[in-house]
Amino acid sequence: MTDHIVHIVHRFDTGGMENGMVNLFNTLSPTRFRHTVVALTDYSGFRHRITAQRVDFHALHRAPGNGLGWTVRLWKLLRALKPDLVHTRNLAALEAQFVAAAAGIRATVHGEHGRDVFDLHGRNWKYNLLRRAARPLVSNYITVSRDLEGWLRRDIGVPARRVHQIYNGVDSVKFHPRSGPRPDSAHPDSIVFGSVGRMVAVKDYPLLVRAFIQMLRQQPDRAERARLVIVGEGPVRQECLDMLQGAGLAHLAWLPGERDDIAAILQALDVFVLPSRNEGISNTILEAFASGLPVIATAVGGNVELVEDGVNGQLVASEDLDGMVRALLDYLDSPARITGHGRNARKTAEQRFSIPVMAAAYTSVYEQTLAAHAGRSSTGGKNRQDGDS
């Protein structure tokens, strides 16, 4: 029996949520589920990373503001697609749950991959009012971290039986430690600190840049060995470039914008740094772990569930400039620590964050949800009690 799942997102672009969806589509059996993605705004070429099965995409081009035209377009699309299950993701797509209900779809899942950039701690009363209003319509919730699971139960009032915490998985074959010399032009004795991600305010890359600058101002002799790489595009990229240029250190850094060779870039790093103000479960941390890199991360959100301080990396308080400088120096001055923590990081990726384990957990939630609502959909989708396949 093949069930049709429609995944609704605000936008399908480059990001951790999208990367997790790609991994899921490339792993779930196409004979068990078929998938359609509906982007309320638009989608990008990132969808071409889906290679294991056909996944159709639709864009509704929702305009900014409170217009409701998109709800009519979505309702008509859902009636035409006739899904067995609708899976929305994050606050920006949560309103689609009301449209799905109006379209007669009863088997629904909502995923929380990280809180909204304007509400990093999930306390905005308007947002939470919307979440509580949608709660009766959502059959099951999936969160990528224990932090988000606890927040849904505590602040939104979702019963524990309806919340399923599933960690993202990472491709430990594609992402692996480098062997041999560094695959770039940096001096072999250099220590390259790096990060990969969207260069937006919540990721706080200026903190990393300020720490790099302060470290070299305090100890100029370190400039012979310290290097900085930040890969990604976004509104704070120019701010970071300007800071490095102003400090006279631009020649020690590389900020190339968006790239599609992330696995190779990670192999050119020695230490991965994620200075975010909040996180769900960071796919880039998992990719760094799989690449054998120790991780310096801020102690926010799901980061504390991944990084074991002093084992596979170091934790630093959010927005703590001095703490970030100390963490950089700890690794710069101890290549042995990099080697040991990097080895532990690789073990973490292999033992705790398998993509097949993630896919099996999603399959379980989908099947549980479909079974609980067998025969109740009025969209015209198959009745799971009729024996169709």
Number of C-alpha atoms within 10 A of each C-alpha: 11 14 21 19 21 24 21 25 26 23 21 24 17 18 14 19 23 17 22 19 17 19 22 21 22 18 18 21 15 16 11 13 16 19 21 18 23 24 23 24 17 17 21 11 9 15 19 9 12 17 13 14 15 13 17 12 16 16 17 19 15 19 12 7 6 8 9 10 11 18 19 11 16 22 19 13 15 21 19 12 16 21 24 29 26 27 26 27 22 19 21 15 19 23 16 24 24 17 19 25 20 16 19 18 26 26 29 24 23 26 21 22 23 26 18 17 15 9 12 16 16 18 13 12 10 9 15 16 12 14 20 16 13 17 19 11 18 23 21 24 25 23 26 21 26 18 20 25 20 17 16 22 15 12 13 18 13 21 13 14 9 15 22 20 19 21 27 27 23 27 18 19 10 13 22 21 23 18 8 6 10 16 15 12 7 15 13 12 11 17 25 21 24 26 26 25 21 22 23 17 14 16 19 18 26 21 20 27 22 18 21 25 21 17 20 18 14 10 11 11 10 17 16 13 16 20 23 22 22 25 21 19 19 13 11 17 20 13 14 21 18 13 16 20 13 10 14 11 18 18 10 17 20 14 19 12 15 17 11 10 8 17 17 17 18 29 21 23 28 26 26 27 28 26 28 24 21 24 25 23 27 26 20 22 26 28 26 33 34 30 31 32 32 32 34 27 26 26 22 21 22 21 24 18 15 23 24 17 16 12 16 26 27 23 22 21 16 18 16 14 19 15 16 28 21 14 20 22 17 14 22 21 13 11 14 11 18 23 18 17 26 27 20 20 28 24 16 20 25 18 8 16 22 17 22 16 15 21 20 15 17 18 17 12 20 22 15 14 21 20 13 13 18 16 17 17 21 17 20 14 19 22 15 18 9 9 8 9 10
